Amino acid sequence: MSTIEIRGLSKSYFVYQKKEGLLASLRGLFHREYREVEAVRGIDLTVEQGEFVAFLGPNGAGKTTTLKLLSGVINPTSGHATVMGHVPWRRENAYRRRFALVMGQKNQLWWDLPAQESFRLHQQIYRIPLDQFDATVDELTSLLETRDLLKQPVRELSLGERMKMELTAALLHSPDVLFLDEPTIGLDVVAQRNIQRFLKDYQARRQVTILLTSHYMKDVAALCQRVVIIALGQIHYDGSLSGIIDRFSGHKIVTLLFGGEGVPEDVASFGELLEVEAPRVRMRILRTEVADVLATLLSRHTIEDMSVEDPPLEEVIAEAFTRVSNGAKATAQTAEI
């Protein structure tokens, strides 16, 4: 049995449509109008033990809703899901002791108390044996380099230090499955890198199954081999990170170093110029035309050096989000007709 199995999972809810104006507000007291929002629309997903999966999508795509369903925070409208054989929304204690949910915009630590006090509370909640608890705290604070911060009130910690403490709290009971919702949101580059390094090392040691949502593509590139893209509540891609580039990027980035001091005048006709520092030029060329363009340029001009690269991952993901969102909207409009 797979660690996470989702079949036809859906979640809808109704949003009150408040109209402008005093009269409309008064009418709303007696007759309210609601709009149905389909946050998740019949998704299917399987995740095996030890996988580190990126769950990506634009804002409002259904990522956080899916994580809340899998962690049992909310109930589905329809469909079925199991995590390690447990149905999440039954909220069984046996399941609660085997997973953890970390949300970058939510705190689980007591704001005015040192983190170690919150850790003690977690020990009691999860009934962790004292020797196991002490060993786990020692391991995690060593990996995250936070041992000197345990006695400091949480409110006095930096954002990066607080996130390290949040991760420590989430991992005290040694969960088998970890749901991470934007764990590096708002962190500086150094803090992001520290969190990435820790997660990569911890997952390799423990073979924890991790489902990660993030808008920072460096998180994805550093941690995940498998990527799932969701838009308008539906999954539109499930595969490797390199497969996203092949599927959604229609261009290549080509850098040319011409012989001499200038740049030939006809270069602009072969693609979109991104940067010109004579005699070097950087340009975007359609993926299907790269071979022909380079052959033509080589036959016409002296080129001392060249390189062909995929566009930045952030650019490819943005293009993927746009394409799947537009496709999902078009499908929905066709269904309504």
Secondary structure, 3 states (H helix, E strand, C coil): CCCEEEEEEEEEEEEECCCCCHHHHHHHCCCCCEEEEEEEEEEEEEECCCCEEEEECCCCCCHHHHHHHHCCCCCCCEEEEEECCECHHHCCHHHHCCEEEEECCCCCCCCCCEHHHHHHHHHHHHCCCHHHHHHHHHHHHHHHCCHHHCCCEHHHCCHHHHHHHHHHHHHCCCCCEEEEECCCCCCCHHHHHHHHHHHHHHHHHHCCEEEEECCCHHHHHHHCCEEEEEECCEEEEEEEHHHHHHHHCCEEEEEEEECCCCCCHHHHHHCEEEEEECCEEEEEEEHHHHHHHHHHHHHHCCEEEEEEECCCHHHHHHHHHHHHHHHHHHHHHHHHC
